[in-house]
Amino acid sequence: MAFWLASKRQGQASDWITRFDPRFWTVNFPRPMVATVVSTGPASLRVDASFLRKGDLGGLIWSSEDRLDHPLLAYRTDRNYARTSFRFRWRSGGVLPLDAVYGPTLTIEGRDEHGAARTWYVRLWNYAQGTGEDAALTLNFSDLQAGFSLPGEAIWPGDIDRMFISFAPPGYDGSGDPLPAEVEGWIEMSGIATDGARAMLEIGDLLVPPHGLALATGYDDEGVQTPARLLRNTRQLGYRGSVVHYVGMSHYFRLTADSGAYLAGQGADPLNTPTRAWHRAFFAECVAMGFSPVASLSYELLDQHCPENWKQRDGLGHPALTGWAPPSTLLSPASAQAMTWLQSVATAFAELMADAGAPVRFQVGEPWWWTFPDGRICLYDEAATLAFGGAPPAIPDMRAPLDTAQTDLLDAAGAVLAQSTADLVDAVRAAAAPEPVEALALVFTPTLLAADMPELKRANLPTGWASPAFDRLQVEDYDWLTAGADGLRRKAYAEVNERLGYPPEEQDYLAGFVLDPVNSDEWRRIDAGIDEALARAPHEVVVWALPQIARDGYVRLPSHANAGIDAMQAFDDIAYPLALGRDATVIPEFSTSVAVTASGFERRNSLWSNARLRFDVGPGVRSEAELGTLIAFYRARRGPARGFRLRDPLDHSSNGMTGGPTPLDQVLGSGDGLRTEFALVKTYGEDNAAQIRRITRPDVATLLVSIDGAMQAGNWAPGDLGTIAFDTPPAAGAVVRAGFLFDVPVRFAEDQLEVSGAAFAAGEAPSVPVVEIREAS
């Protein structure tokens, strides 16, 4: 399938919004405080905040540069606010009022008229008419003055990066001391209007046709923006159907101060109020746009907010800690307190979905016993130890051979895990009754089926999950996918299917994601993984996740089927039926731009990294019978419409140009212990000047493969477009080589074939140009 990584708009559709459109504000805040923003109308928004410390200070932000939306949907950067006017009505409660000493302040970050970086602090009360909690404000940026009282220092409105309105709780003093109790505050801005110069901003309005894929989002990453904003991106990028929404592990829960820490699960309501407000709007917006949301709840929790007796622990008493910074931990499936709290969270989200009119669809996400990379498995917290008889056998290293007592412990751990997920689903079903619930489970194969821990599946892929424990299974494998560990991926699919028994139509595939933007080239593998998943005919394919899609500009283009177009077979895997004589013309060509300076010097830019071949196969036609064969073959290909194979008489072997292939001819790459697929290549030249040519149409019967010089038989199979796939990945550093004969993928170059019978009879060969098809890079 075709895809595109867009960095900016280049002629795509656009529209206009008013500057300060309520959908495009964001919030920011320090942990453990939480705040959310929701656009409540075309000219209004609401902020909800939960304060826990006397120094909690949040900000409502407008940025001049759109860094959150997809590049094809973002609003245009405009840092000039000169002669622009911003009007709104302010109402608030539970936060310091406008007239307080530390009341809401407009912080403006930018540069002065000389280009020096500056920050100005504008007291909003100086521009308000009304009370500290209900006032009308008009901000004329060319007349704004910073400082506590007027007159103050004039700000420079011509170069502003961003502005944010601060909000803090009553009793704010800037310290880290806890408030006597949690304080809930809110702000409403209504009647938002922008006048004067540059009041409108151009915004991308691309609408990708539906391509058949669903999308995943996450509250931890996207809860700082409005639901309307993120779902606008989702719909206009062509996603439909499900929105798998990970509720997160760091922001949704209500916290209580406890001996210097702020812990979850200490109050009656498991969700904080900002989270409730945001998800109420999110689920309602999903329904309005025709999406079907899935609430995904994990066993993972930010470590600093997790009660100590809820955490999984290894045999040395160390808590399960992930590699995130700050780290998260995993709740013990054996802890009655932790599981009861998790059930209350699931119930709360189910009720929010039902209240919004959305079908209740619930995913049990990341339910597993944590295992450290060095093999320590976390089965030894106090609750788990009691559940396993009080003195379970030690498993110091899951990578080592295990005895019967140890594998029995893993089976028992799997049973506890399966029971905890069943109880979680039962709680959701009870909350939604009498309406039905669709229950799903997430299976992350690189963790649950780690190749160096073959017995881990006993604990983390329990048979208690076998169909019909869940309505559907959702499978992720992106760590292996982006690492090229295709052998492990294929083996995992087979093992999951055999162990749990969900047919393809009862499975979803979750594709992605690219963690680091410097690795955006991984989208190529992810997109290919999507195509591979579609071939397995799953219920749905979900791309994970929107923040990375928007950051890297990923655009999935619709298939012929989704566009209502009959797909044409673009390549017929058959050989050109006539032998090429020595009179046939072979032309390797490059594309090079040459600029000649006035003094005669040249600047040359090679536009193609590889040559493309052209042929004239007409001189190979020797008789009227062969001419008839050519005409029939040309018509069957619909002229240039369909490709075919052509054997280059001068260059068709990995061994020199025409020699017999050997298993040592061409270096395909080196193993890394994970990668199983290698592309066939032929190298021309040496060192930095070498050109590497992809071979996509080998003669499979001639393929010979070696690893570190040893001929391979039975350990590999040919793949699509000139690849070989090993059953077992070559060891790290092992050199993979291959030998082969090959054809060139070509098409006829023209829509017409001109043949003169008289000229042919007189010995003049027809001209039949053929051009190479570029199938891979």
C-alpha positions in Angstrom: 0.0 0.0 0.0 1.2 3.5 -0.7 1.9 5.9 2.2 3.5 9.3 2.5 5.4 11.1 5.3 4.3 14.7 4.8 6.4 17.5 6.3 4.3 20.4 5.1 1.3 21.3 2.9 2.2 21.6 -0.8 -1.0 22.8 -2.4 -3.4 20.6 -0.4 -6.8 22.0 0.5 -6.9 24.7 3.2 -9.5 26.7 5.1 -9.6 29.5 7.7 -10.1 29.7 11.4 -10.1 32.7 13.7 -7.0 33.1 15.8 -7.7 31.8 19.3 -10.2 29.2 18.1 -11.3 27.2 21.2 -10.4 23.9 19.7 -6.7 24.7 19.5 -5.8 25.7 23.1 -3.8 23.3 25.2 -3.0 23.1 28.9 0.2 22.4 30.8 0.8 21.6 34.5 3.3 20.0 36.9 2.6 16.6 38.4 0.8 15.7 40.6 -1.6 18.4 39.5 -4.0 17.6 36.6 -5.8 19.9 34.2 -7.8 19.5 30.9 -9.3 21.7 28.3 -12.5 21.1 26.3 -14.0 23.2 23.6 -17.6 23.6 24.6 -18.8 25.6 21.6 -17.6 27.5 18.6 -16.6 30.4 20.8 -16.1 28.9 24.2 -13.9 26.5 26.2 -13.6 25.1 29.7 -10.6 24.2 31.9 -10.9 21.8 34.8 -8.1 21.5 37.3 -7.2 19.4 40.3 -4.7 21.0 42.7 -2.8 19.1 45.4 0.1 21.4 46.4 0.4 25.0 47.4 2.7 25.5 44.5 0.6 24.0 41.7 0.4 26.4 38.8 -1.2 25.5 35.5 -1.3 27.2 32.1 -3.9 27.6 29.4 -1.8 27.9 26.2 -2.1 29.4 22.7 0.9 28.6 20.5 1.8 30.6 17.4 3.2 27.5 15.8 1.0 24.4 15.6 3.2 21.5 16.8 0.3 19.0 17.6 -1.7 18.7 14.4 -0.7 16.7 11.4 1.4 18.8 9.0 -1.4 18.7 6.4 -4.0 19.8 8.9 -2.1 22.3 11.0 -2.8 26.0 11.2 -0.2 28.3 9.6 2.4 29.9 11.9 1.9 33.6 12.5 3.9 35.3 15.2 2.7 38.8 14.4 -0.1 40.0 16.8 0.2 43.7 16.0 -3.2 45.4 15.8 -4.9 42.2 16.8 -7.7 42.3 19.4 -8.8 39.4 21.6 -12.1 39.6 23.5 -13.7 37.0 25.9 -15.8 36.6 29.0 -14.0 35.0 32.0 -15.8 33.0 34.7 -14.0 30.8 37.2 -14.3 29.0 40.5 -11.8 27.2 42.8 -8.9 29.1 41.3 -7.4 32.4 42.4 -9.6 35.2 41.0 -8.4 37.8 38.5 -7.9 40.5 41.2 -5.7 38.3 43.5 -2.0 39.0 43.9 -1.1 35.7 42.1 -4.3 35.8 40.0 -4.4 34.7 36.4 -1.6 36.3 34.4 -1.0 36.3 30.7 2.6 35.3 30.0 3.9 36.2 26.6 7.0 34.6 25.2 8.7 36.0 22.2 11.3 38.6 21.1 11.4 42.4 21.3 11.8 44.7 18.3 15.5 44.1 18.3 15.1 40.3 18.1 16.2 39.6 21.7 14.3 36.9 23.5 11.8 38.3 26.0 9.1 37.2 28.4 6.3 39.7 29.5 3.8 39.2 32.3 0.5 40.9 31.8 -1.9 41.1 34.7 -5.3 40.3 33.3 -7.1 42.2 36.0 -5.8 45.4 34.5 -7.9 44.7 31.4 -11.0 43.3 33.1 -14.4 44.8 33.6 -16.4 43.0 36.3 -15.4 40.9 39.3 -12.5 38.6 39.9 -14.6 35.6 39.0 -16.8 37.0 36.2 -15.4 39.7 33.9 -15.2 40.8 30.3 -11.7 41.3 28.9 -10.4 42.9 25.8 -6.7 42.5 25.0 -5.4 44.8 22.2 -1.9 43.4 21.7 -0.5 46.6 20.3 -1.4 48.4 23.5 -0.7 45.7 26.1 1.5 46.5 29.0 3.4 44.2 31.3 3.6 44.6 35.1 1.4 44.4 38.2 -0.2 47.8 37.7 -0.6 50.3 34.9 1.2 52.0 33.3 3.8 49.3 32.7 6.3 48.2 30.1 4.8 47.9 26.6 5.1 44.5 25.0 6.3 44.0 21.4 3.5 42.2 19.6 5.3 41.6 16.3 7.2 38.4 17.3 5.3 36.2 19.8 6.0 32.4 20.1 3.3 31.6 22.6 1.1 32.9 25.4 -0.4 31.2 28.4 -2.8 32.2 31.1 -1.8 30.9 34.5 -4.2 29.5 37.1 -3.5 28.5 40.7 -5.5 27.3 43.7 -6.5 29.5 46.7 -3.6 29.4 49.2 -1.0 29.3 46.4 2.5 30.3 47.8 4.8 28.6 45.3 5.9 25.9 47.7 5.8 22.1 47.4 3.7 21.8 50.6 0.5 19.8 50.2 -2.9 21.6 50.4 -5.1 20.6 53.3 -7.2 18.7 50.8 -7.5 18.4 47.0 -8.9 21.6 45.4 -10.9 21.4 42.2 -11.0 24.5 40.1 -12.5 25.5 36.7 -12.4 28.3 34.2 -14.8 29.1 31.4 -13.9 31.4 28.5 -16.9 32.3 26.4 -17.7 34.8 23.6 -14.2 34.4 22.3 -13.7 36.8 19.4 -10.7 38.1 17.5 -10.7 41.3 15.6 -8.3 43.6 13.8 -5.3 42.7 11.7 -4.4 39.0 11.1 -7.5 37.8 13.0 -7.7 34.7 10.7 -5.3 31.9 10.3 -5.1 29.5 7.3 -5.5 25.9 8.3 -5.0 22.6 6.5 -8.3 21.0 5.4 -7.1 17.9 3.7 -9.6 15.0 3.7 -8.0 11.6 3.0 -10.6 9.2 1.6 -11.3 6.3 4.1 -8.6 3.6 3.8 -10.1 1.0 6.0 -7.9 1.5 9.1 -8.7 2.4 12.6 -6.7 4.5 15.0 -5.3 4.5 18.5 -4.9 7.4 20.9 -3.6 7.9 24.4 -4.8 10.2 27.2 -1.3 10.6 28.7 0.0 12.1 25.5 -3.1 13.8 24.2 -5.1 14.8 27.2 -3.5 18.3 27.1 -5.4 19.1 23.9 -9.1 19.2 23.2 -11.0 16.1 22.1 -12.4 18.0 19.1 -8.9 18.7 17.9 -7.5 15.2 18.0 -10.6 13.6 16.5 -10.6 16.2 13.7 -7.1 14.8 12.8 -8.4 11.3 13.1 -11.3 11.7 10.7 -9.6 13.9 8.1 -6.7 11.5 7.8 -9.1 8.8 6.7 -9.5 6.7 9.8 -12.9 5.2 10.6 -14.4 2.6 12.8 -12.7 2.1 16.2 -10.7 4.6 18.2 -8.7 2.5 20.6 -8.1 4.9 23.5 -5.4 4.1 26.0 -6.5 5.9 29.2 -2.9 5.9 30.4 -0.9 5.2 33.5 -0.1 8.6 34.8 -2.9 11.2 34.7 -6.4 9.7 35.1 -6.5 8.7 38.7 -7.5 10.8 41.8 -4.5 11.3 44.1 -4.3 11.8 47.9 -1.4 13.2 49.9 0.1 10.4 52.0 3.4 10.9 54.0 5.0 13.0 51.4 3.7 11.0 48.4 0.6 11.3 46.3 -1.1 8.0 45.9 -3.9 6.5 43.9 -6.7 4.5 45.3 -7.1 6.3 48.6 -10.6 7.8 47.9 -14.0 6.8 46.8 -13.9 8.1 43.2 -11.0 6.6 41.3 -11.0 9.3 38.6 -10.1 12.9 39.1 -12.6 15.5 37.9 -10.5 16.9 34.9 -10.2 13.3 33.6 -14.0 12.8 33.9 -14.7 16.1 32.1 -12.3 15.4 29.2 -13.5 11.8 28.6 -17.1 12.8 28.8 -16.4 15.2 25.9 -14.2 12.7 24.1 -16.7 9.9 24.1 -19.5 12.3 23.0 -17.3 13.7 20.2 -16.5 10.1 19.1 -20.3 9.3 18.8 -21.0 12.6 17.0 -18.3 11.8 14.4 -19.3 8.2 13.9 -16.4 6.6 15.7 -16.7 3.7 18.1 -14.3 4.2 21.0 -12.6 1.4 22.9 -11.4 2.3 26.5 -8.1 0.6 27.1 -7.1 0.1 30.7 -3.6 -1.1 31.7 -2.2 -2.8 34.7 0.6 -0.2 34.5 0.8 2.7 36.9 3.2 5.6 37.4 5.5 4.2 40.1 5.5 7.4 42.2 1.7 7.2 42.6 1.4 3.5 43.3 0.9 2.2 46.8 3.8 0.0 47.8 1.7 -3.1 48.6 0.1 -3.0 45.1 3.4 -3.5 43.2 4.7 -6.7 41.6 8.1 -7.6 43.0 10.9 -9.9 42.1 12.5 -12.5 44.4 14.8 -9.9 45.9 11.9 -7.6 46.8 12.6 -5.1 44.1 9.4 -3.5 42.5 8.6 -4.1 38.9 9.9 -0.9 37.1 9.8 -0.2 33.4 12.3 1.7 31.4 10.3 4.9 31.1 11.5 8.1 32.8 10.0 8.5 35.4 9.4 4.7 35.6 6.0 3.0 35.8 5.3 -0.1 37.7 2.9 -3.1 37.3 0.0 -3.9 39.6 0.0 -7.3 41.1 -2.9 -9.5 39.8 -2.8 -11.2 43.2 -3.4 -8.0 45.2 -7.1 -7.8 46.1 -6.8 -4.1 46.9 -5.1 -3.2 43.6 -7.6 -5.3 41.5 -10.6 -3.9 43.3 -9.4 -0.4 42.6 -8.7 -1.3 38.9 -12.2 -2.7 38.6 -13.6 0.6 40.0 -11.6 2.5 37.3 -12.9 0.2 34.6 -16.5 0.7 35.9 -16.1 4.5 35.8 -15.0 4.5 32.2 -17.7 2.1 31.2 -20.3 4.5 32.8 -18.8 7.5 31.0 -19.1 5.7 27.6 -22.6 4.6 28.3 -23.6 8.2 29.4 -22.2 9.5 26.1 -24.4 7.0 24.1 -21.4 5.0 22.9 -21.4 1.1 22.9 -19.3 -0.1 25.9 -16.1 -1.6 24.4 -13.3 -2.3 26.8 -9.8 -3.5 26.3 -7.7 -5.1 29.1 -4.3 -3.7 28.2 -0.8 -4.9 29.1 -1.9 -7.5 31.7 1.2 -9.4 32.6 3.8 -10.3 35.2 6.7 -8.1 34.7 10.1 -9.7 33.8 13.3 -7.8 33.8 15.7 -8.1 30.9 18.1 -10.2 33.0 15.3 -12.8 33.6 14.0 -11.8 37.0 10.2 -12.3 37.1 8.1 -10.4 39.5 6.0 -13.1 41.1 7.0 -12.5 44.7 5.0 -9.5 46.1 3.3 -10.3 49.4 -0.1 -11.0 47.9 1.3 -13.2 45.2 3.5 -15.1 47.6 0.4 -16.0 49.7 -1.6 -16.9 46.6 1.2 -19.3 45.6 1.2 -21.2 48.9 3.5 -18.9 51.0 6.8 -20.2 49.8 6.9 -20.4 46.0 10.1 -21.7 44.4 12.5 -19.1 43.3 13.0 -18.4 39.6 16.1 -16.2 39.5 16.4 -16.2 35.7 13.6 -17.0 33.3 16.2 -17.5 30.5 17.6 -20.6 32.3 16.2 -24.1 32.1 13.4 -24.6 34.6 12.4 -27.6 36.7 8.9 -28.9 37.2 8.2 -26.9 40.4 9.2 -23.7 38.6 7.0 -24.3 35.6 4.1 -25.3 38.0 4.6 -21.8 39.6 4.4 -20.2 36.2 1.1 -22.1 35.4 -0.3 -20.9 38.8 0.7 -17.3 38.0 -1.0 -17.6 34.6 -4.2 -18.8 36.3 -4.1 -15.8 38.8 -3.6 -13.4 35.9 -6.5 -14.9 33.9 -8.8 -14.8 36.9 -7.9 -11.1 37.5 -8.7 -10.2 33.9 -12.0 -12.2 34.0 -13.0 -10.3 37.2 -12.2 -7.0 35.5 -14.4 -7.8 32.5 -17.2 -9.0 34.8 -17.0 -5.6 36.6 -17.4 -3.8 33.3 -20.3 -6.0 32.2 -22.1 -5.4 35.6 -21.7 -1.6 35.2 -23.1 -1.6 31.7 -25.9 -4.1 32.3 -28.4 -4.6 30.7 -26.5 -3.3 27.6 -23.9 -5.6 26.1 -20.1 -5.1 26.5 -17.4 -6.0 23.9 -14.4 -7.3 25.9 -10.9 -7.3 24.3 -7.5 -8.3 25.4 -4.2 -6.8 24.3 -1.4 -9.3 23.5 2.1 -7.8 23.0 4.0 -10.7 21.6 7.6 -9.4 21.9 7.1 -9.3 25.7 4.8 -12.3 26.2 6.6 -14.6 23.9 10.2 -13.4 24.4 12.5 -15.7 22.4 15.0 -16.1 25.3 12.3 -17.0 27.8 10.3 -19.8 26.2 8.4 -20.7 29.4 7.2 -17.2 30.1 4.0 -17.8 28.1 2.8 -20.1 31.0 2.5 -17.0 33.2 1.8 -14.2 30.6 -0.2 -15.9 27.9 -2.4 -18.1 30.1 -4.7 -20.7 28.6 -7.5 -19.1 30.7 -7.5 -16.4 28.0 -8.4 -18.9 25.3 -11.5 -18.2 23.2 -14.2 -17.3 24.2 -12.8 -15.6 27.3 -12.8 -12.4 25.3 -14.8 -11.3 22.4 -11.7 -10.5 20.5 -7.9 -10.5 20.8 -5.8 -7.5 19.8 -2.2 -8.3 18.9 0.8 -5.9 18.8 4.3 -6.8 17.7 5.9 -3.4 16.8 9.2 -4.0 18.6 9.9 -7.0 16.4 8.4 -5.4 13.4 10.6 -2.3 13.4 13.7 -4.5 14.3 13.0 -6.7 11.2 12.5 -9.8 13.4 10.0 -11.2 11.0 10.8 -14.9 11.9 9.8 -14.2 15.5 6.7 -12.4 14.4 5.5 -15.3 12.2 6.2 -17.8 14.9 4.3 -15.7 17.4 1.2 -15.5 15.3 1.1 -19.3 15.0 1.7 -19.8 18.7 -1.0 -17.3 19.7 -3.5 -18.9 17.3 -2.7 -22.4 18.5 -2.7 -21.5 22.3 -5.7 -19.2 22.4 -7.8 -20.3 19.4 -9.2 -17.0 18.2 -9.8 -17.1 14.4 -8.6 -14.2 12.2 -12.0 -12.5 12.2 -11.9 -12.4 16.0 -8.5 -10.7 16.1 -7.4 -7.1 15.6 -3.8 -6.1 14.6 -2.3 -3.0 16.3 0.4 -1.5 14.0 3.2 0.9 15.0 4.7 2.8 16.6 7.8 5.0 16.0 9.0 6.2 19.4 11.8 8.5 18.3 11.3 11.0 15.4 14.8 10.3 14.2 13.6 6.8 13.3 10.7 7.9 11.1 12.0 5.6 8.3 10.4 2.8 10.5 7.1 3.8 9.0 8.1 1.8 5.9 8.2 -1.4 7.9 5.0 -0.5 9.8 3.1 0.2 6.6 4.3 -3.1 5.1 3.2 -4.8 8.4 -0.2 -3.3 7.9 -0.4 -4.8 4.4 0.7 -8.2 5.8 -1.9 -8.0 8.5 -4.7 -7.2 6.0 -3.8 -10.3 4.1 -4.6 -12.3 7.3 -8.1 -10.9 7.1 -8.4 -9.6 10.7 -11.5 -8.0 12.1 -9.7 -4.6 12.1 -6.2 -3.0 11.8 -5.5 -0.2 14.1 -2.5 2.2 13.7 -0.8 3.1 17.0 -0.8 6.0 17.6 -2.0 9.5 16.6 0.8 11.5 18.3 3.4 9.7 16.2 1.3 9.9 13.1 0.9 13.6 13.5 4.5 14.2 14.5 6.0 12.3 11.5 3.3 13.3 8.9 2.2 9.7 8.2 -0.5 9.5 5.6 -2.0 6.1 4.6 -3.4 6.3 1.1 -6.6 4.4 0.2 -6.5 1.1 -1.6 -8.2 0.5 -4.9 -10.9 -1.5 -3.1 -11.6 1.3 -0.6 -11.7 3.8 -3.4 -14.2 1.8 -5.4 -11.7 1.0 -8.2 -10.9 -2.4 -9.6 -7.3 -3.1 -9.0 -5.3 -4.0 -12.2 -2.6 -6.6 -12.0 0.4 -4.3 -12.6 2.9 -7.1 -13.2 2.6 -10.4 -15.0 5.3 -12.7 -13.7 6.1 -14.2 -17.0 9.1 -14.0 -19.3 9.4 -12.1 -22.5 8.7 -15.0 -25.0 11.5 -14.2 -27.5 15.2 -14.6 -27.1 17.2 -11.4 -27.5 19.8 -11.5 -30.2 23.1 -9.7 -30.1 21.6 -6.9 -32.1 19.2 -6.0 -29.2 20.0 -2.7 -27.7 20.7 -2.3 -23.9 21.0 1.2 -22.4 21.7 1.8 -18.7 20.7 5.4 -17.9 21.0 7.8 -15.0 19.3 11.2 -14.4 21.9 13.9 -13.7 21.4 17.7 -13.5 24.4 19.6 -14.8 24.8 23.3 -14.1 27.6 25.1 -16.0 28.9 28.3 -14.5 29.9 31.4 -16.5 33.6 30.4 -16.2 32.9 26.9 -17.5 33.0 25.0 -14.2 30.3 22.4 -13.6 28.1 21.4 -10.7 26.6 17.9 -11.1 23.8 16.4 -9.1 22.9 12.7 -9.5 19.2 12.4 -9.1 19.0 8.6 -9.2 21.0 6.4 -6.9 20.7 3.5 -9.4 20.7 3.2 -13.2 17.5 2.3 -15.0 17.7 0.1 -18.1 16.2 0.6 -21.5 16.0 -2.0 -24.2 15.0 -2.2 -27.8 13.9 -5.8 -28.3 12.9 -5.3 -32.0 16.2 -6.5 -33.5 15.6 -9.9 -31.8 12.5 -10.5 -34.0 13.7 -12.8 -36.9 10.6 -14.2 -38.5 6.9 -13.5 -39.2 6.0 -16.1 -36.6 8.1 -14.3 -34.0 6.6 -11.0 -35.1 3.1 -12.5 -34.4 4.3 -13.7 -31.0 5.5 -10.2 -30.2 2.2 -8.6 -31.3 0.2 -11.1 -29.2 2.4 -10.5 -26.2 2.2 -6.7 -26.5 -1.6 -6.8 -26.7 -1.9 -9.2 -23.7 0.2 -6.7 -21.7 -2.2 -3.9 -22.7 0.9 -2.1 -24.0 2.7 -0.4 -21.1 0.0 -1.2 -18.6 1.5 -4.5 -17.4 5.0 -5.4 -16.6 6.9 -8.6 -17.4 10.3 -10.3 -17.0 13.1 -9.8 -19.5 16.5 -11.5 -19.4 19.3 -9.0 -20.0 21.7 -10.9 -22.3 24.7 -8.9 -21.0 24.0 -8.9 -17.2 21.8 -11.6 -15.6 24.0 -13.3 -13.0 25.3 -12.5 -9.5 28.6 -14.0 -10.6 30.2 -11.5 -12.8 27.8 -10.7 -15.6 26.8 -14.0 -17.0 28.7 -16.6 -14.9 27.2 -19.6 -13.0 26.0 -18.5 -9.5 27.7 -19.6 -6.3 26.5 -19.2 -2.7 29.3 -16.7 -2.1 28.7 -14.2 -4.9 26.9 -11.2 -3.3 26.9 -9.9 0.3 23.3 -9.3 1.4 24.0 -8.1 4.9 25.0 -9.1 8.4 22.8 -10.8 11.0 21.8 -9.1 14.3 20.1 -12.1 16.0 16.6 -10.8 15.2 16.5 -10.0 11.5 15.3 -12.9 9.3 14.6 -11.2 5.9 17.4 -10.1 3.5 16.9 -8.5 0.1 18.9 -9.8 -2.9 21.3 -7.2 -4.3 24.1 -7.0 -6.8 27.0 -4.7 -6.2 28.8 -2.9 -9.0 32.2 -1.3 -8.1 34.0 -1.1 -4.8 34.1 0.8 -1.5 32.3 4.2 -1.4 31.9 4.3 -5.2 29.9 1.0 -5.2 26.4 1.0 -6.6 24.0 -1.5 -4.9 21.3 -2.7 -7.2 18.1 -4.4 -5.8 17.2 -7.6 -7.5 13.5 -8.1 -7.4 12.9 -10.8 -10.0 15.4 -13.6 -9.3 15.2 -17.0 -11.0 14.2 -18.8 -7.8 15.4 -22.2 -9.0 19.0 -20.9 -9.1 19.1 -19.3 -5.6 22.0 -20.4 -3.5 22.4 -19.0 0.1 25.2 -19.1 2.6 25.9 -17.8 6.2 29.5 -17.2 7.0 30.4 -19.2 4.0 28.3 -22.3 4.9 25.8 -23.3 2.3 22.2 -23.2 3.7 19.6 -25.8 2.8 16.2 -26.0 4.4 16.7 -23.0 6.7 15.2 -20.3 4.3 12.5 -19.7 1.8 12.2 -17.1 -1.1 10.0 -14.1 -0.4 8.3 -11.4 -2.4 10.3 -9.0 -4.6 13.6 -10.7 -4.3 13.9 -11.4 -0.6 14.9 -14.5 1.3 13.4 -15.3 4.8 15.3 -17.5 7.3 13.5 -19.7 9.7 16.1 -18.9 12.3 17.7 -15.4 12.3 21.4 -15.4 11.5 23.6 -14.8 14.5 24.8 -11.3 15.2 27.7 -10.4 12.9 27.1 -13.4 10.6 27.6 -12.5 6.9 24.7 -13.5 4.6 25.6 -14.1 0.9 23.7 -15.4 -2.1 24.1 -16.3 -5.7 21.4 -16.3 -8.4 20.4 -15.6 -12.0 17.8 -12.9 -12.4 15.5 -11.1 -14.9 14.8 -7.4 -15.2 11.2 -6.2 -14.5 10.1 -4.1 -17.5 7.2 -2.7 -19.4 6.7 -1.6 -23.0 7.6 2.0 -23.2 4.9 3.2 -25.6 1.2 2.9 -26.2 1.7 2.0 -29.8 3.6 -0.7 -31.7 4.5 0.4 -35.2 5.3 -2.5 -37.5 5.6 -2.3 -41.3 5.2 -5.6 -43.1 7.1 -4.4 -46.2 10.0 -3.0 -44.1 10.2 -6.2 -42.1 10.1 -8.3 -45.2 13.0 -6.2 -46.5 15.1 -7.0 -43.4 14.4 -3.8 -41.4 13.8 -4.7 -37.7 11.0 -2.9 -35.9 11.7 -0.6 -33.0 10.2 -2.0 -29.8 11.4 0.1 -26.8 11.1 -1.4 -23.3 11.9 0.3 -20.0 12.8 -1.1 -16.6 10.2 -0.9 -13.8 11.6 0.3 -10.4 10.1 -2.1 -7.9 12.2 -1.5 -4.8 15.0 0.7 -3.5 
